[in-house]
Amino acid sequence: MTGLDALAEREGWRVEGFAARVHYQGEGDRYAIEYYEPSDCVLYWKVKGDGETAVPVGRETVPDPLRERVQLDLDAAGIDPEIESRSL
């Protein structure tokens, strides 16, 4: 089983091709989080109120509990959770 397959089994994660995505709410804001297997990286997108528009945001702006949840999901899927903090 690949890391993507394992992420697909985690709550809320969906796999599309070589990437996995999950949507979370944190401190009143909505986020889309994407994990890309080929580059082994995590991207955060803040979803605006209309639910249709998302803008990329730096991980330092994402609430710590949300980042910790992503790290836990990665770890449970057999993906090194340290990649969550990698700069792009």
Residue frames as qw, qx, qy, qz and C-alpha x, y, z in Angstrom:
[[0.000, 0.890, 0.457, 0.000, 0.00, 0.00, 0.00],
 [0.410, 0.416, -0.026, 0.811, 1.36, 3.42, -0.92],
 [0.136, -0.223, -0.424, 0.867, 1.25, 6.50, 1.28],
 [0.337, -0.024, -0.248, -0.908, -1.52, 7.89, -0.93],
 [0.565, -0.255, -0.732, -0.283, -3.59, 4.73, -0.48],
 [0.427, -0.319, -0.675, 0.510, -3.14, 4.97, 3.27],
 [0.038, 0.123, 0.158, -0.979, -4.08, 8.67, 3.28],
 [0.429, -0.167, -0.519, -0.720, -7.25, 7.82, 1.36],
 [0.555, -0.361, -0.749, 0.029, -8.27, 5.69, 4.33],
 [0.224, -0.202, -0.460, 0.835, -7.89, 8.63, 6.75],
 [0.110, 0.735, 0.607, -0.281, -10.95, 10.70, 7.57],
 [0.189, 0.881, 0.116, -0.419, -11.69, 13.31, 4.90],
 [0.191, -0.532, 0.600, 0.566, -8.74, 12.61, 2.60],
 [0.794, 0.527, 0.255, -0.165, -9.38, 12.08, -1.12],
 [0.491, -0.342, 0.574, 0.558, -6.80, 10.91, -3.63],
 [0.621, 0.749, 0.119, -0.197, -6.64, 12.19, -7.19],
 [0.686, 0.640, -0.285, 0.200, -3.78, 10.84, -9.27],
 [0.664, 0.175, -0.452, 0.569, -0.51, 11.58, -7.50],
 [0.030, -0.337, 0.328, -0.882, -1.98, 13.89, -4.85],
 [0.327, -0.509, -0.784, 0.138, -4.24, 13.73, -1.80],
 [0.084, -0.405, 0.016, -0.910, -6.46, 16.51, -0.47],
 [0.315, -0.515, -0.750, 0.271, -8.41, 17.15, 2.70],
 [0.101, -0.646, -0.122, -0.747, -10.53, 20.07, 3.89],
 [0.472, -0.372, -0.626, 0.497, -10.41, 21.27, 7.49],
 [0.151, -0.875, -0.139, -0.438, -11.65, 24.16, 9.56],
 [0.648, -0.187, -0.395, 0.623, -9.39, 25.79, 12.09],
 [0.212, -0.413, -0.282, 0.839, -10.05, 28.78, 14.31],
 [0.348, 0.699, 0.322, -0.535, -12.98, 29.90, 12.14],
 [0.282, 0.626, -0.487, -0.539, -11.08, 29.61, 8.84],
 [0.934, 0.204, 0.271, -0.110, -11.39, 26.92, 6.21],
 [0.098, -0.661, 0.666, 0.332, -8.38, 25.26, 4.62],
 [0.945, 0.306, -0.073, -0.090, -7.63, 22.81, 1.83],
 [0.399, -0.655, 0.623, 0.152, -4.48, 20.81, 2.45],
 [0.860, 0.459, -0.176, -0.138, -2.74, 18.96, -0.36],
 [0.594, -0.500, 0.594, 0.214, -0.02, 16.33, -0.22],
 [0.676, 0.634, -0.297, -0.228, 1.92, 15.68, -3.43],
 [0.937, -0.225, 0.244, 0.111, 3.64, 12.31, -3.50],
 [0.783, 0.466, -0.012, 0.412, 6.21, 12.91, -6.30],
 [0.235, 0.676, -0.268, 0.645, 7.66, 15.99, -4.60],
 [0.584, -0.334, -0.638, 0.375, 6.83, 14.79, -1.06],
 [0.093, 0.093, -0.208, 0.969, 5.41, 18.15, -0.02],
 [0.055, -0.652, -0.725, 0.216, 2.36, 19.65, 1.67],
 [0.058, 0.274, 0.181, 0.943, 0.60, 22.81, 0.50],
 [0.001, 0.528, 0.673, -0.518, -1.96, 24.83, 2.44],
 [0.015, -0.384, -0.441, -0.811, -4.77, 26.81, 0.82],
 [0.132, 0.302, 0.552, -0.766, -7.11, 29.13, 2.68],
 [0.059, 0.473, 0.780, 0.406, -10.65, 28.85, 1.34],
 [0.111, -0.100, 0.070, -0.986, -12.58, 32.09, 1.14],
 [0.405, 0.172, 0.568, -0.695, -16.15, 32.50, 2.35],
 [0.663, 0.340, -0.210, -0.633, -17.67, 31.70, -1.05],
 [0.818, -0.123, 0.558, -0.070, -16.21, 28.18, -0.85],
 [0.800, 0.573, 0.157, 0.085, -15.05, 28.49, -4.45],
 [0.366, 0.825, -0.299, 0.309, -11.90, 30.56, -4.11],
 [0.840, -0.471, 0.003, 0.269, -8.72, 29.39, -2.43],
 [0.274, 0.877, -0.343, 0.193, -5.38, 31.13, -2.05],
 [0.803, 0.049, -0.454, 0.383, -2.08, 29.50, -1.07],
 [0.370, -0.876, 0.144, -0.273, -0.87, 30.43, 2.40],
 [0.307, 0.521, -0.714, 0.353, 2.37, 29.96, 4.29],
 [0.670, -0.279, -0.684, 0.065, 2.29, 27.21, 6.90],
 [0.273, -0.038, -0.505, 0.818, 3.28, 29.72, 9.59],
 [0.353, -0.123, 0.000, -0.927, -0.20, 31.26, 9.18],
 [0.683, -0.203, -0.615, -0.339, -1.99, 27.92, 9.70],
 [0.617, -0.606, 0.254, -0.433, -3.18, 27.17, 13.25],
 [0.026, -0.484, 0.864, -0.136, -0.85, 24.76, 15.08],
 [0.631, 0.023, 0.693, -0.349, -3.62, 22.24, 15.91],
 [0.781, 0.550, 0.047, -0.290, -4.42, 21.93, 12.21],
 [0.380, 0.678, -0.628, -0.016, -0.77, 21.43, 11.28],
 [0.307, -0.336, 0.847, -0.274, -0.46, 18.80, 14.02],
 [0.781, 0.251, 0.438, -0.367, -3.51, 16.98, 12.63],
 [0.690, 0.649, -0.272, -0.168, -1.93, 16.90, 9.17],
 [0.101, 0.595, -0.784, 0.144, 1.31, 15.57, 10.66],
 [0.558, -0.115, 0.742, -0.353, -0.62, 12.84, 12.50],
 [0.821, 0.443, 0.181, -0.312, -2.42, 11.84, 9.30],
 [0.503, 0.690, -0.518, -0.055, 0.84, 11.69, 7.38],
 [0.151, -0.462, 0.837, -0.251, 2.48, 9.60, 10.09],
 [0.700, 0.077, 0.600, -0.379, -0.49, 7.20, 10.24],
 [0.794, 0.569, 0.009, -0.213, -0.20, 6.79, 6.47],
 [0.874, -0.111, 0.235, 0.410, 3.48, 5.87, 6.73],
 [0.437, 0.736, 0.046, 0.515, 4.66, 9.22, 5.34],
 [0.507, -0.089, -0.355, 0.780, 7.39, 11.09, 7.21],
 [0.115, -0.874, -0.465, 0.082, 5.45, 13.79, 9.13],
 [0.401, -0.547, 0.092, 0.729, 8.51, 16.08, 8.99],
 [0.307, 0.259, 0.545, 0.736, 7.78, 16.81, 5.32],
 [0.056, -0.845, -0.530, -0.041, 4.83, 18.93, 6.51],
 [0.288, -0.870, -0.021, 0.399, 7.28, 21.61, 7.65],
 [0.614, 0.017, 0.411, 0.674, 9.46, 21.56, 4.50],
 [0.149, 0.700, -0.034, -0.697, 9.82, 24.91, 2.76],
 [0.730, 0.510, 0.435, 0.135, 9.04, 24.93, -0.91]]
